[in-house]
Structure formats: structure tokens, C-alpha cells
Amino acid sequence: MEEKFDAAIVGGGPAGISAACILAKRGAKVIVIERGEYPGAKNMFGGVLYGRALGRIIPDYAQKNCPIERNIVESRVSYLSEEGSISFSYRDQAFFEKLQNNAFTVGRAKFDRWFADQAKGFGALLVCSTVVTDLMKDGAGRVIGVKTDRAEGEVRAKVVLLADGVNSPLAAKTGFRPEARPGQIALAVKELIGLPEEVIDERFGVSGANGVTNEILGSVTGGMNGVAFVYTNRRSVSIGIGANLADLARQRVRPYEMLERLKLHPAIEPLIKDGKPLEYLAHWVPEGGYDSVPKLFGDGFLIAGDSAMLFNALHREGSNLAMTSGRLAAETILEALGKGDLSSATLKGYSERMKESFVLKDLKTYRRFSSLLETHGELFSTLPKGASEALRQILTVDETPKKARRQTAWEALRGRVGLFRLLRLVFDAWRAV
Ligand SMILES: Cc1cc2nc3c(=O)[nH]c(=O)nc-3n(C[C@H](O)[C@H](O)[C@H](O)COP(=O)(O)OP(=O)(O)OC[C@H]3O[C@@H](n4cnc5c(N)ncnc54)[C@H](O)[C@@H]3O)c2cc1C
């Protein structure tokens, strides 16, 4: 391609398309290169998007028919043992009324396509079924474009935004992002289970376009550091589970085995009973936190979204971090284009914007969270069992005096996790979150 662009964006996911919208809206000549047949064709995630981050890019997204499945009005957290489930749930009328669209579920195949259409509407050029294979550099090492797998597929641009997601051979090849360690990556699998709308409404206690998220921890990952989820869509339920790559390799467990175990758990099985499997997908999740974030810019390039390891593992937020980083990268590019200086001296403004934003602030706040999960394996093995046994003791009604029941409950817990370990966990958890 002879034409020279102001910006070439690698990847048509939330980060890349956010940047493309902002750039194209302001008149920049921008190209998005996506390896999928269409944006979203190869993408998957749990399913929750955040209205604030999207609204900063497309303020009237609801009027523009954003393919929202259900608004989230209730968030549940469940801690599962083999047989039991301890749950905490929060439902608030504000999420039905004034905070509508705070968080909502979408399917990536529909959403990414819709989002990319908005960017095209603003004037961005989208090229699909094309893989960026390398970056082009000048003699001084400045990035001046990208190479693709198409014949004569070199694309010259004043600046390149890498928004190619976590599983990026390009990042490793270019050396701009050090290859992630297995301990910093989780492998997640997800199944989409079709159910009639009224069955979902009844099972999750919602109606209309309202929905529920359920984040799940405990023994479902078979002692491995990981989490699971169940989210409601309009006519389907997303159920998924992921575990740290290092743990999966150590235990030689196949991800679909974890998913099957989750689906059979007594607290989960009734939610998906008689459902029809529609889709099965697997994807990596960057869980290394703040310390795994690479340098975000250089001469002629920037890195955004999962490619920059931006994922909040505690709150399970990634799409909003991707969109915000894409937006801030685009604002920096616009400033640099205005100055006519695309060197790292100007592009470092992106790093400064990111430091000022919730994205890096949150990752910094929770920088110890990954190591908390890594060092406290009891969270996924003995603690759920001990907690479940303790609660069973407390809730069993017979003629035993309550004081004795409390003592037995405490012994059940301590029998699974020693006192020192429990105290250490409380201390480390307090420091991490
Ligand atoms: C199981 C799972 C559940 C999740 N749940 C949630 C959730 O509920 N809420 C949430 O906010 N986040 C969630 N996340 C995280 C969220 O999906 C990511 O943080 C977000 O998608 C990152 O967006 P991105 O644009 O940076 O990368 P991606 O969404 O990965 O997009 C990258 C794009 O680049 C393209 N690409 C890659 N390489 C090339 C190349 N060489 N050439 C051309 N194109 C290329 C890909 O095809 C893709 O379209 C979840 C992730 C997983 C895996």
C-alpha cells in the first residue's frame, strides 16, 4: 500500500477501535488492520462492558443500537467447596434506574463489529483478514509502519498503535513487550449456553433487559489459582473458568475438564440445566498486574489494551482498561500530529496520561493481588472446604448448645487451614486489596 496514514492500528478489539474512533472523528487518516474475517470473529471474553468507558468514545451508544444483551443489576460472588457454596450478592435499585448501563453484557462477535462500524462511520479504514507480521523501522530504529501477510502489504504510517491483544507474537517479535511468564497469564475457557429468555429470568430472578453476574472462586479450579464466572445474556448464559498457565502445566489439567467440573457443581448445574451449548472458546487473560505492564511508547509506536497487559484481575475489568488506553493513546497521537513530532519525546505524554487515569492507578493499588493468589493456594483448596464445614456446623440445628457448635465450627476451619496460615492470609489480603 503506497498511501501513508497518520496512524496504523494493529487489532480491531476494544483498544484499537476506541483509538480509531477518536482519531477518525478528529480527521486523522487512520487504518485498522484486523486478522479476523471481521472484528470480533476471533475474540471472546466473559461478557461485561462498562458504559462509562464506552460513553467517552461513543456518547450516544445506546441510541446507536449498541448490541447490549442485559444491564447488570446484581453482582454475586460465590465461594465454592466441592459440595457447598457461600455467596454474597448485591442488587441495587440504582442499577435499574439512574445507573442503567453502568455495566452490561455483550457478545464480542456482535459488539466488536458494531464498534468497528462506528469507527468506519467516522472515516477510519478497516482492513480485515490481514495479519500484521512485523513492524517497519527506519535506520534509526523508529517505527514507520507495519508489514502484513498480504502481497505488497506494507503499510506506512506516522505512528503505529499496537492493540493486538495479549496473545501477541508481534509483541514478542518486536521485543517491545517482554514475553509474559506463564505465571502472569491465565488460560480461560467459556461456553455459551442457550436458554429461553423466561427461563433465564426465572433462574436469576430478573426480568426485561436486566441481568446478573456471578464471579466464582474456590475449589472449582481444583487447587489452581483461577476464577470462574456465570453471566446472563438475553437468551444465553456465559459460563467460563480460567486458571494460571503455570498451574495448568504443573497439574496437567485440560481447561475443558475444569469447565465440565464447574458445570456439574450443585450450585451451578441448576442455572444451566437443559441449556443448549452454542459456542465454546478459549483465550488468554493477562493477569500479571502492574509489574507486568511494559513501557507503553517508543519512537513512532504506542501499546494499548491487553497487549500492554492492562487487566484488573480483582475486579475482572479489561475492556474498559483497553478502551481507556486506546482513547488516551489516540489523544496523545493527535497532540503529536499537531506538533509534527511522533518521537518518544512527545509520545511519552501517553504514559503520563495513563498514570493520571484510573487504569494505572488501579493496577498499582492492586499490584500485590497476583502474588496473593499465587502464594495462598489454600484459597482454592483447603479453605473452601474448611469454610463450608464450619458453616455447616453453625447452621445444623440440633440440641447441641451454640457455644459448642461455634467451637466445632472453628475447629473444622482450623483443621483445614492452620491458624498461622489464616492470619497470614488475612494480613496479605488486607495489604493486597
Ligand atoms: C475469558 C475472559 C473473560 C473476560 N471477561 C471480561 C469481562 O467480563 N469484562 C471485561 O471488561 N474484560 C473481560 N476480559 C478481558 C477483555 O476481554 C480484554 O481486556 C479486552 O478484550 C482487551 O481488548 P484489546 O483490544 O486490548 O484486545 P483484544 O480484545 O484481544 O483484541 C485484539 C485484536 O487484535 C487482533 N490481532 C491480534 N494480532 C493481530 C495481528 N498480528 N494482526 C492483526 N490483528 C491482530 C485480534 O484478532 C483482536 O481482534 C475477559 C477476558 C477473557 C479471556
Ligand as a Chemical Component Dictionary entry (heavy atoms), coordinates in Angstrom:
data_LIG
# 
_chem_comp.id                   LIG 
_chem_comp.type                 NON-POLYMER 
_chem_comp.pdbx_formal_charge   0 
_chem_comp.three_letter_code    LIG 
# 
loop_
_chem_comp_atom.comp_id 
_chem_comp_atom.atom_id 
_chem_comp_atom.alt_atom_id 
_chem_comp_atom.type_symbol 
_chem_comp_atom.charge 
_chem_comp_atom.model_Cartn_x 
_chem_comp_atom.model_Cartn_y 
_chem_comp_atom.model_Cartn_z 
_chem_comp_atom.pdbx_ordinal 
LIG C1  C1  C 0 -12.401 -15.454 29.477 1  
LIG C2  C2  C 0 -12.280 -13.973 29.523 2  
LIG C3  C3  C 0 -13.220 -13.239 30.206 3  
LIG C4  C4  C 0 -13.128 -11.860 30.254 4  
LIG N1  N1  N 0 -14.146 -11.171 30.829 5  
LIG C5  C5  C 0 -14.129 -9.837  30.806 6  
LIG C6  C6  C 0 -15.263 -9.107  31.244 7  
LIG O1  O1  O 0 -16.310 -9.679  31.573 8  
LIG N2  N2  N 0 -15.184 -7.757  31.260 9  
LIG C7  C7  C 0 -14.061 -7.106  30.840 10 
LIG O2  O2  O 0 -14.046 -5.859  30.889 11 
LIG N3  N3  N 0 -12.998 -7.765  30.369 12 
LIG C8  C8  C 0 -13.008 -9.112  30.328 13 
LIG N4  N4  N 0 -11.952 -9.803  29.793 14 
LIG C9  C9  C 0 -10.793 -9.045  29.299 15 
LIG C10 C10 C 0 -11.101 -8.364  27.980 16 
LIG O3  O3  O 0 -11.619 -9.297  27.069 17 
LIG C11 C11 C 0 -9.816  -7.755  27.415 18 
LIG O4  O4  O 0 -9.182  -6.995  28.403 19 
LIG C12 C12 C 0 -10.115 -6.886  26.197 20 
LIG O5  O5  O 0 -10.741 -7.633  25.192 21 
LIG C13 C13 C 0 -8.815  -6.304  25.657 22 
LIG O6  O6  O 0 -9.066  -5.627  24.452 23 
LIG P1  P1  P 0 -7.911  -5.417  23.382 24 
LIG O7  O7  O 0 -8.499  -4.625  22.290 25 
LIG O8  O8  O 0 -6.696  -4.926  24.063 26 
LIG O9  O9  O 0 -7.540  -6.898  22.882 27 
LIG P2  P2  P 0 -8.428  -7.960  22.133 28 
LIG O10 O10 O 0 -9.822  -7.882  22.530 29 
LIG O11 O11 O 0 -7.712  -9.265  22.324 30 
LIG O12 O12 O 0 -8.323  -7.528  20.609 31 
LIG C14 C14 C 0 -7.117  -7.674  19.885 32 
LIG C15 C15 C 0 -7.450  -7.725  18.424 33 
LIG O13 O13 O 0 -6.251  -7.762  17.665 34 
LIG C16 C16 C 0 -6.366  -8.709  16.615 35 
LIG N5  N5  N 0 -4.988  -9.133  16.307 36 
LIG C17 C17 C 0 -4.126  -9.795  17.105 37 
LIG N6  N6  N 0 -2.938  -9.956  16.489 38 
LIG C18 C18 C 0 -3.064  -9.376  15.279 39 
LIG C19 C19 C 0 -2.165  -9.206  14.194 40 
LIG N7  N7  N 0 -0.910  -9.641  14.245 41 
LIG N8  N8  N 0 -2.627  -8.605  13.086 42 
LIG C20 C20 C 0 -3.899  -8.132  13.015 43 
LIG N9  N9  N 0 -4.786  -8.257  14.028 44 
LIG C21 C21 C 0 -4.365  -8.851  15.139 45 
LIG C22 C22 C 0 -7.244  -9.795  17.218 46 
LIG O14 O14 O 0 -7.872  -10.582 16.238 47 
LIG C23 C23 C 0 -8.235  -8.962  18.026 48 
LIG O15 O15 O 0 -9.344  -8.564  17.271 49 
LIG C24 C24 C 0 -12.018 -11.188 29.690 50 
LIG C25 C25 C 0 -11.056 -11.924 29.004 51 
LIG C26 C26 C 0 -11.199 -13.303 28.892 52 
LIG C27 C27 C 0 -10.198 -14.065 28.085 53 
# 
loop_
_chem_comp_bond.comp_id 
_chem_comp_bond.atom_id_1 
_chem_comp_bond.atom_id_2 
_chem_comp_bond.value_order 
_chem_comp_bond.pdbx_ordinal 
LIG C1  C2  SING 1  
LIG C2  C3  SING 2  
LIG C2  C26 DOUB 3  
LIG C3  C4  DOUB 4  
LIG C4  N1  SING 5  
LIG C4  C24 SING 6  
LIG N1  C5  DOUB 7  
LIG C5  C6  SING 8  
LIG C5  C8  SING 9  
LIG C6  O1  DOUB 10 
LIG C6  N2  SING 11 
LIG N2  C7  SING 12 
LIG C7  O2  DOUB 13 
LIG C7  N3  SING 14 
LIG N3  C8  DOUB 15 
LIG C8  N4  SING 16 
LIG N4  C9  SING 17 
LIG N4  C24 SING 18 
LIG C9  C10 SING 19 
LIG C10 O3  SING 20 
LIG C10 C11 SING 21 
LIG C11 O4  SING 22 
LIG C11 C12 SING 23 
LIG C12 O5  SING 24 
LIG C12 C13 SING 25 
LIG C13 O6  SING 26 
LIG O6  P1  SING 27 
LIG P1  O7  DOUB 28 
LIG P1  O8  SING 29 
LIG P1  O9  SING 30 
LIG O9  P2  SING 31 
LIG P2  O10 DOUB 32 
LIG P2  O11 SING 33 
LIG P2  O12 SING 34 
LIG O12 C14 SING 35 
LIG C14 C15 SING 36 
LIG C15 O13 SING 37 
LIG C15 C23 SING 38 
LIG O13 C16 SING 39 
LIG C16 N5  SING 40 
LIG C16 C22 SING 41 
LIG N5  C17 SING 42 
LIG N5  C21 SING 43 
LIG C17 N6  DOUB 44 
LIG N6  C18 SING 45 
LIG C18 C19 SING 46 
LIG C18 C21 DOUB 47 
LIG C19 N7  SING 48 
LIG C19 N8  DOUB 49 
LIG N8  C20 SING 50 
LIG C20 N9  DOUB 51 
LIG N9  C21 SING 52 
LIG C22 O14 SING 53 
LIG C22 C23 SING 54 
LIG C23 O15 SING 55 
LIG C24 C25 DOUB 56 
LIG C25 C26 SING 57 
LIG C26 C27 SING 58 
# 
